[in-house]
Amino acid sequence: MSTLVHGISQLVTCQGAEPADVGLIAEAAVVVQDGRIAWVGAASVAPECDEAIDLGGRAVLPGFVDSHAHLVFAGDRAGEFTARMTGTPYDGGGIGVSMAATRAATDDELRALVAARVAEMRAQGTTTIEIKSGYGLSVHDEERALRIAREFTSETTFLGAHVVPPEMRGERAAYVDLVTGPMLAACAPQARWVDVFCEPNSPYAFTEDESRQVLAAGIAAGLLPRVHGNQLGPGPGIGLAVEMGAASVDHCTFASDDDLEALAASSTVATLLPGVEFSTRSPYPDGRRFLAAGVRIAIASDCNPGTCYSSSMPFMIALAVREMGLSPAEAVWAATAGGAAALRRNDIGRIAVGALAHFAVLEAPSYEHLAYRPGVPLARSLVLSEGALEGAR
Ligand SMILES: [Zn+2]
């Protein structure tokens, strides 16, 4: 069964090697067969198909790849956000609050919360979602978080080393032993990735040496590494990610020239998370600096209850353009092909023969509208294959 997708005013293939070259085709069509893209070109020369979907003159992009999200949590921290925005001193306990609520939730409650967040993302054009653990912080609760995440995506990430949980604050070494021992053993079968919050600027996160231990143990257990680094200040996260061959180092808010040089010479993607700077009223990293240095970048949501409770990739694209100096083309590339690179995938994030039939359809004639019309619900997902989000059709 072949399907012709036509009525595409502008097709954004993201086939170009450079972020500025998003590979546009006007008045385009795509043929999908067995869940994969079989043909791409001008509608006027499209082959005959068994069935057709007319998109009525809308722009079509690769489905957004959200390569960084923390979706398995209960409760919210709206009070903490309000306090931060109004300058009121507030010590709500941060991640500890989410951890307590998450541990107290039943499996079904957590599953329903994740399902609602995934549906919210899909409704905004996201077709691949990475989901991390990290609000359980015990062997049982981390394994449970990943088991539930696995029901929604194959891109699951073990983040037992998110922070040292409150009950073990005086026993850092014992917690690292737990993460790299029994917790990893329980979680590895449910995860593709291992991640660590490498941030010596936070007393709750992990030092360079601790982070290296966590990543090395994860790699030895068959997981692939990724890193939260350089969020709160200059630090060792980026260098460590490159050293360990991580697919991505995420945040990179404070990157030195040496960090950028190391990234450019590596296969590690720098994933920028502008929603975090927005939601914490922090300075944004300069996206142009990364591109000028030859670093491959991605954009993701970091959807989480503390520092960015937004699941919207269109909003992240608008922020990247407005606040990080990217062109709309560069931001779109980073949110699709860049995200795919950050997950070491070449079957998503582009519209090309052989790729999965994952699309974002816009209520607009061109992709620039994503940044030009911020906050307007323009994007929806169209998935014509079983892929990262099963049954998303
Ligand atoms: Zn994160």
Residues whose N, C-alpha, C, O or C-beta is under 5 A from the ligand:
A	BS01	ZN	D302
